[in-house]
């Protein structure tokens, strides 16, 4: 199982502003996950992360999906433990 501690964050400041980071995980079950913290992500100002899920069978921004019924393409306001929990739930699909 992938945990928050396993994530390798990359600097995406050039496209998302100063201090922006992203980790991208291919789960191998048809879903890929982006974990971000940047000036536009939900909870960034409080140090939280945002998770987005992509359907690996599709391409482009329209590939974002909501397999856990979050009611949105992303789920924000997540701390490290919350990110691990969402990664676990997504990997079990």
N, C-alpha and C positions, 0 to 999 in steps of 0.2 A: 504494500500500500504506500502511496506517495503522501508525504506529510509536508507541511509548510517548510520544515527544515531542509527538505530535499530540493526545494525550488532554487533555481539558478536565475537570479534577477539580472537583467541587462538595463543599462542606462538608455532611456528613450527621450532624454531631455531635448534633443534636436527637434523632435516632432510634437512633444507634449509639454514642454516647459521645464524649467529648472527643477532638478531633483526627481524627475519622473523615472519610474522603474517598471519593468514588466518581466514576468516569467511565463513561458509558454510550455504546456505539457500535452503530449499526445498520449491519450489514455489507452489506445489500442482497441477500444470497443466501439469505435465510430464517432467518438467525441474528442475534441481538443479543447483545452481550457487555457484561458488567458487570465493571469492574476496581475493586477496593476495597482499602482498608486501614483496619481498625477493630479494636476490642478483641476481637472474636470471630473475626477472619479468621486463616487459617493463616499464620503467619510474621510477624504484625504486630509482636510484641515485638522482632523483629530488623530491622524496617524493610522487610519484604517485602510483596508484593502477592498478592492472590487473584483469580482469574478465574472467572467463572461464565458459562455460555452458555444462552441462551433460544431456544426455537423460536418464531419470530415469528408462526407460524400459530396458536399457542395462547396462552392468557392465564393469568395467575395464577402462583403459585409452582410449580405442577405443570408449568409450561412449561419449567422447567429441563431441560436434556438433556446428554448426554455424547457428542457426535458424534466425538470424537477418542479414545474408549475410554480415558479417564483412570481409569475404575473408580470415579468419584465425580462428583457434580454440579458440583463446583468443583475447581480446581487451585490450590494455594497455594504458599508459599515461593518466589515468583518475584521476581527483580530486574527492572530496566527492560529489559534485553536479553531475558530470558525472556518477559516480557509481549509484546514485539514479535514474538518467534518464534511464540508461541501465536496472536497476532492474524493473522500471516501464514498459518499453517496453517489457521486457521478461515476466513479469507477465500478460500482456495483450494478450499474444499468446494463 
